[in-house]
Amino acid sequence: MPTPRDSRRVTIVPGGPMLVEGPVELVQPDGAVVTSDRFVVAVCTCRRSKLYPLCDTSHRERRR
C-alpha cells in the first residue's frame, strides 16, 4: 500500500496543462522516457507544445 510519501499530487488546469509534483518520468507511446527533477512539472494536454510532453504554454496562443 502506498504511503503519503509515495503518492504524487496531480492538478488539472482547465484549458491548460496537468501539474504534477516532481520528480517524474514520463513514458511516451514510442517508449522514449522524459525525466524532470523539478518540484512541479507541467505536462501538456493540448499537444501544441514544441517541448511535448512538457508544456511550453503554447495553449495560450490564440488560433483563428
N, CA, C and O atoms as a printed pandas DataFrame, in Angstrom:
     atom_number atom_name residue_name chain_id  residue_number  x_coord  y_coord  z_coord
0              1         N          MET        A               1    0.842   -1.185    0.000
1              2        CA          MET        A               1    0.000    0.000    0.000
2              3         C          MET        A               1    0.884    1.245    0.000
3              4         O          MET        A               1    1.818    1.331    0.797
4              5         N          PRO        A               2    0.605    2.222   -0.889
5              6        CA          PRO        A               2    1.447    3.413   -0.949
6              7         C          PRO        A               2    1.319    4.260    0.314
7              8         O          PRO        A               2    0.249    4.375    0.912
8              9         N          THR        A               3    2.422    4.831    0.684
9             10        CA          THR        A               3    2.421    5.761    1.810
10            11         C          THR        A               3    2.213    7.166    1.272
11            12         O          THR        A               3    2.391    7.382    0.073
12            13         N          PRO        A               4    1.842    8.139    2.114
13            14        CA          PRO        A               4    1.675    9.515    1.627
14            15         C          PRO        A               4    2.931   10.033    0.933
15            16         O          PRO        A               4    2.837   10.852    0.019
16            17         N          ARG        A               5    4.088    9.573    1.351
17            18        CA          ARG        A               5    5.353    9.991    0.733
18            19         C          ARG        A               5    5.488    9.455   -0.690
19            20         O          ARG        A               5    6.142   10.080   -1.525
20            21         N          ASP        A               6    4.868    8.288   -0.978
21            22        CA          ASP        A               6    4.948    7.676   -2.304
22            23         C          ASP        A               6    3.999    8.312   -3.306
23            24         O          ASP        A               6    4.234    8.243   -4.513
24            25         N          SER        A               7    2.940    8.926   -2.826
25            26        CA          SER        A               7    1.931    9.448   -3.741
26            27         C          SER        A               7    2.360   10.790   -4.328
27            28         O          SER        A               7    3.167   11.511   -3.741
28            29         N          ARG        A               8    1.808   11.112   -5.490
29            30        CA          ARG        A               8    2.078   12.378   -6.177
30            31         C          ARG        A               8    0.762   13.102   -6.364
31            32         O          ARG        A               8   -0.275   12.480   -6.597
32            33         N          ARG        A               9    0.811   14.412   -6.262
33            34        CA          ARG        A               9   -0.386   15.225   -6.487
34            35         C          ARG        A               9   -0.386   15.676   -7.940
35            36         O          ARG        A               9    0.625   16.159   -8.450
36            37         N          VAL        A              10   -1.540   15.514   -8.610
37            38        CA          VAL        A              10   -1.730   15.974   -9.985
38            39         C          VAL        A              10   -2.867   16.986   -9.966
39            40         O          VAL        A              10   -3.961   16.694   -9.483
40            41         N          THR        A              11   -2.598   18.187  -10.499
41            42        CA          THR        A              11   -3.605   19.235  -10.572
42            43         C          THR        A              11   -3.922   19.481  -12.032
43            44         O          THR        A              11   -3.026   19.782  -12.820
44            45         N          ILE        A              12   -5.197   19.357  -12.404
45            46        CA          ILE        A              12   -5.605   19.599  -13.786
46            47         C          ILE        A              12   -6.039   21.050  -13.900
47            48         O          ILE        A              12   -6.929   21.499  -13.177
48            49         N          VAL        A              13   -5.405   21.784  -14.815
49            50        CA          VAL        A              13   -5.699   23.197  -15.038
50            51         C          VAL        A              13   -6.634   23.298  -16.239
51            52         O          VAL        A              13   -6.230   22.943  -17.346
52            53         N          PRO        A              14   -7.878   23.771  -16.060
53            54        CA          PRO        A              14   -8.798   23.885  -17.190
54            55         C          PRO        A              14   -8.192   24.731  -18.322
55            56         O          PRO        A              14   -7.761   25.862  -18.095
56            57         N          GLY        A              15   -8.166   24.180  -19.523
57            58        CA          GLY        A              15   -7.600   24.883  -20.669
58            59         C          GLY        A              15   -6.087   24.943  -20.652
59            60         O          GLY        A              15   -5.491   25.638  -21.474
60            61         N          GLY        A              16   -5.458   24.235  -19.740
61            62        CA          GLY        A              16   -4.003   24.279  -19.607
62            63         C          GLY        A              16   -3.421   22.909  -19.361
63            64         O          GLY        A              16   -4.016   21.897  -19.734
64            65         N          PRO        A              17   -2.258   22.872  -18.733
65            66        CA          PRO        A              17   -1.559   21.606  -18.521
66            67         C          PRO        A              17   -2.019   20.882  -17.261
67            68         O          PRO        A              17   -2.834   21.387  -16.490
68            69         N          MET        A              18   -1.474   19.691  -17.078
69            70        CA          MET        A              18   -1.583   18.978  -15.811
70            71         C          MET        A              18   -0.316   19.296  -15.040
71            72         O          MET        A              18    0.785   19.163  -15.574
72            73         N          LEU        A              19   -0.456   19.709  -13.803
73            74        CA          LEU        A              19    0.695   19.997  -12.954
74            75         C          LEU        A              19    0.927   18.791  -12.052
75            76         O          LEU        A              19    0.049   18.394  -11.285
76            77         N          VAL        A              20    2.127   18.215  -12.156
77            78        CA          VAL        A              20    2.469   17.005  -11.412
78            79         C          VAL        A              20    3.617   17.324  -10.481
79            80         O          VAL        A              20    4.624   17.892  -10.903
80            81         N          GLU        A              21    3.470   16.959   -9.200
81            82        CA          GLU        A              21    4.570   17.131   -8.267
82            83         C          GLU        A              21    5.697   16.210   -8.692
83            84         O          GLU        A              21    5.488   15.016   -8.904
84            85         N          GLY        A              22    6.899   16.771   -8.817
85            86        CA          GLY        A              22    8.044   16.009   -9.292
86            87         C          GLY        A              22    8.850   15.446   -8.149
87            88         O          GLY        A              22    8.494   15.617   -6.983
88            89         N          PRO        A              23    9.919   14.784   -8.474
89            90        CA          PRO        A              23   10.412   14.495   -9.821
90            91         C          PRO        A              23    9.550   13.430  -10.509
91            92         O          PRO        A              23    8.884   12.633   -9.848
92            93         N          VAL        A              24    9.573   13.430  -11.840
93            94        CA          VAL        A              24    8.754   12.490  -12.598
94            95         C          VAL        A              24    9.522   11.915  -13.777
95            96         O          VAL        A              24   10.501   12.490  -14.254
96            97         N          GLU        A              25    9.045   10.759  -14.231
97            98        CA          GLU        A              25    9.451   10.163  -15.503
98            99         C          GLU        A              25    8.190   10.029  -16.328
99           100         O          GLU        A              25    7.202    9.459  -15.864
100          101         N          LEU        A              26    8.208   10.548  -17.547
101          102        CA          LEU        A              26    7.073   10.438  -18.457
102          103         C          LEU        A              26    7.461    9.465  -19.565
103          104         O          LEU        A              26    8.447    9.687  -20.268
104          105         N          VAL        A              27    6.701    8.400  -19.723
105          106        CA          VAL        A              27    6.969    7.404  -20.760
106          107         C          VAL        A              27    6.014    7.684  -21.917
107          108         O          VAL        A              27    4.795    7.652  -21.753
108          109         N          GLN        A              28    6.590    7.961  -23.096
109          110        CA          GLN        A              28    5.805    8.274  -24.284
110          111         C          GLN        A              28    5.398    6.993  -25.002
111          112         O          GLN        A              28    5.974    5.934  -24.753
112          113         N          PRO        A              29    4.405    7.081  -25.894
113          114        CA          PRO        A              29    3.922    5.880  -26.597
114          115         C          PRO        A              29    5.022    5.098  -27.335
115          116         O          PRO        A              29    4.936    3.877  -27.467
116          117         N          ASP        A              30    6.057    5.812  -27.815
117          118        CA          ASP        A              30    7.138    5.121  -28.520
118          119         C          ASP        A              30    8.180    4.533  -27.571
119          120         O          ASP        A              30    9.174    3.959  -28.016
120          121         N          GLY        A              31    7.953    4.676  -26.261
121          122        CA          GLY        A              31    8.873    4.123  -25.277
122          123         C          GLY        A              31    9.924    5.105  -24.786
123          124         O          GLY        A              31   10.632    4.818  -23.820
124          125         N          ALA        A              32   10.037    6.265  -25.440
125          126        CA          ALA        A              32   11.000    7.270  -25.003
126          127         C          ALA        A              32   10.602    7.782  -23.616
127          128         O          ALA        A              32    9.418    7.944  -23.318
128          129         N          VAL        A              33   11.600    8.031  -22.781
129          130        CA          VAL        A              33   11.360    8.485  -21.425
130          131         C          VAL        A              33   11.869    9.912  -21.271
131          132         O          VAL        A              33   13.011   10.216  -21.615
132          133         N          VAL        A              34   11.011   10.781  -20.753
133          134        CA          VAL        A              34   11.371   12.165  -20.454
134          135         C          VAL        A              34   11.384   12.282  -18.938
135          136         O          VAL        A              34   10.396   11.951  -18.282
136          137         N          THR        A              35   12.498   12.752  -18.377
137          138        CA          THR        A              35   12.594   12.891  -16.928
138          139         C          THR        A              35   12.713   14.361  -16.552
139          140         O          THR        A              35   13.254   15.175  -17.301
140          141         N          SER        A              36   12.198   14.673  -15.382
141          142        CA          SER        A              36   12.319   16.031  -14.848
142          143         C          SER        A              36   12.469   15.925  -13.339
143          144         O          SER        A              36   11.739   15.185  -12.680
144          145         N          ASP        A              37   13.424   16.671  -12.801
145          146        CA          ASP        A              37   13.621   16.669  -11.352
146          147         C          ASP        A              37   13.068   17.938  -10.705
147          148         O          ASP        A              37   13.352   18.226   -9.543
148          149         N          ARG        A              38   12.276   18.693  -11.469
149          150        CA          ARG        A              38   11.655   19.902  -10.922
150          151         C          ARG        A              38   10.633   19.536   -9.859
151          152         O          ARG        A              38   10.124   18.415   -9.848
152          153         N          PHE        A              39   10.325   20.471   -8.963
153          154        CA          PHE        A              39    9.371   20.174   -7.900
154          155         C          PHE        A              39    7.934   20.154   -8.404
155          156         O          PHE        A              39    7.082   19.509   -7.791
156          157         N          VAL        A              40    7.638   20.849   -9.517
157          158        CA          VAL        A              40    6.345   20.757  -10.196
158          159         C          VAL        A              40    6.621   20.721  -11.697
159          160         O          VAL        A              40    7.384   21.536  -12.217
160          161         N          VAL        A              41    5.995   19.773  -12.384
161          162        CA          VAL        A              41    6.198   19.599  -13.821
162          163         C          VAL        A              41    4.866   19.847  -14.521
163          164         O          VAL        A              41    3.845   19.280  -14.132
164          165         N          ALA        A              42    4.874   20.691  -15.552
165          166        CA          ALA        A              42    3.671   20.962  -16.347
166          167         C          ALA        A              42    3.667   20.012  -17.539
167          168         O          ALA        A              42    4.544   20.074  -18.401
168          169         N          VAL        A              43    2.671   19.135  -17.577
169          170        CA          VAL        A              43    2.541   18.152  -18.653
170          171         C          VAL        A              43    1.495   18.667  -19.635
171          172         O          VAL        A              43    0.367   18.968  -19.243
172          173         N          CYS        A              44    1.866   18.768  -20.909
173          174        CA          CYS        A              44    0.985   19.297  -21.951
174          175         C          CYS        A              44   -0.216   18.379  -22.175
175          176         O          CYS        A              44   -0.078   17.158  -22.256
176          177         N          THR        A              45   -1.392   18.990  -22.275
177          178        CA          THR        A              45   -2.598   18.220  -22.596
178          179         C          THR        A              45   -3.202   18.637  -23.934
179          180         O          THR        A              45   -4.118   17.980  -24.429
180          181         N          CYS        A              46   -2.694   19.732  -24.529
181          182        CA          CYS        A              46   -3.264   20.212  -25.797
182          183         C          CYS        A              46   -2.486   19.719  -27.017
183          184         O          CYS        A              46   -2.965   19.835  -28.145
184          185         N          ARG        A              47   -1.305   19.176  -26.800
185          186        CA          ARG        A              47   -0.408   18.650  -27.844
186          187         C          ARG        A              47    0.138   19.731  -28.771
187          188         O          ARG        A              47    0.645   19.403  -29.843
188          189         N          ARG        A              48    0.052   21.015  -28.397
189          190        CA          ARG        A              48    0.621   22.099  -29.214
190          191         C          ARG        A              48    2.065   22.411  -28.838
191          192         O          ARG        A              48    2.754   23.109  -29.581
192          193         N          SER        A              49    2.529   21.915  -27.715
193          194        CA          SER        A              49    3.847   22.253  -27.196
194          195         C          SER        A              49    4.963   21.762  -28.104
195          196         O          SER        A              49    4.928   20.633  -28.594
196          197         N          LYS        A              50    5.941   22.611  -28.321
197          198        CA          LYS        A              50    7.135   22.210  -29.070
198          199         C          LYS        A              50    8.044   21.346  -28.199
199          200         O          LYS        A              50    8.965   20.702  -28.703
200          201         N          LEU        A              51    7.783   21.334  -26.894
201          202        CA          LEU        A              51    8.548   20.529  -25.945
202          203         C          LEU        A              51    7.775   19.296  -25.486
203          204         O          LEU        A              51    8.146   18.668  -24.494
204          205         N          TYR        A              52    6.685   18.937  -26.211
205          206        CA          TYR        A              52    5.797   17.851  -25.812
206          207         C          TYR        A              52    6.603   16.638  -25.392
207          208         O          TYR        A              52    7.517   16.251  -26.121
208          209         N          PRO        A              53    6.320   16.023  -24.275
209          210        CA          PRO        A              53    5.126   16.080  -23.452
210          211         C          PRO        A              53    5.140   17.164  -22.372
211          212         O          PRO        A              53    4.200   17.262  -21.583
212          213         N          LEU        A              54    6.190   17.972  -22.331
213          214        CA          LEU        A              54    6.222   19.067  -21.358
214          215         C          LEU        A              54    5.547   20.295  -21.947
215          216         O          LEU        A              54    5.628   20.528  -23.154
216          217         N          CYS        A              55    4.891   21.074  -21.118
217          218        CA          CYS        A              55    4.162   22.263  -21.561
218          219         C          CYS        A              55    5.116   23.425  -21.786
219          220         O          CYS        A              55    6.015   23.658  -20.978
220          221         N          ASP        A              56    4.923   24.162  -22.891
221          222        CA          ASP        A              56    5.680   25.397  -23.143
222          223         C          ASP        A              56    4.738   26.599  -23.247
223          224         O          ASP        A              56    5.121   27.633  -23.795
224          225         N          THR        A              57    3.538   26.481  -22.740
225          226        CA          THR        A              57    2.471   27.494  -22.726
226          227         C          THR        A              57    1.901   27.791  -24.114
227          228         O          THR        A              57    1.294   28.844  -24.308
228          229         N          SER        A              58    2.079   26.901  -25.069
229          230        CA          SER        A              58    1.502   27.094  -26.404
230          231         C          SER        A              58   -0.021   27.137  -26.358
231          232         O          SER        A              58   -0.649   27.677  -27.268
232          233         N          HIS        A              59   -0.626   26.572  -25.305
233          234        CA          HIS        A              59   -2.086   26.593  -25.188
234          235         C          HIS        A              59   -2.613   28.017  -25.053
235          236         O          HIS        A              59   -3.805   28.254  -25.248
236          237         N          ARG        A              60   -1.744   28.963  -24.723
237          238        CA          ARG        A              60   -2.151   30.360  -24.566
238          239         C          ARG        A              60   -2.276   31.095  -25.897
239          240         O          ARG        A              60   -2.904   32.152  -25.967
240          241         N          GLU        A              61   -1.681   30.539  -26.954
241          242        CA          GLU        A              61   -1.720   31.197  -28.266
242          243         C          GLU        A              61   -3.140   31.219  -28.797
243          244         O          GLU        A              61   -3.874   30.236  -28.702
244          245         N          ARG        A              62   -3.510   32.349  -29.355
245          246        CA          ARG        A              62   -4.850   32.481  -29.923
246          247         C          ARG        A              62   -4.830   31.941  -31.353
247          248         O          ARG        A              62   -3.991   32.338  -32.162
248          249         N          ARG        A              63   -5.750   31.042  -31.653
249          250        CA          ARG        A              63   -5.854   30.485  -33.000
250          251         C          ARG        A              63   -7.091   30.995  -33.674
251          252         O          ARG        A              63   -8.161   31.028  -33.067
252          253         N          ARG        A              64   -6.966   31.402  -34.939
253          254        CA          ARG        A              64   -8.118   31.915  -35.694
254          255         C          ARG        A              64   -8.507   30.931  -36.756
255          256         O          ARG        A              64   -9.454   31.173  -37.504
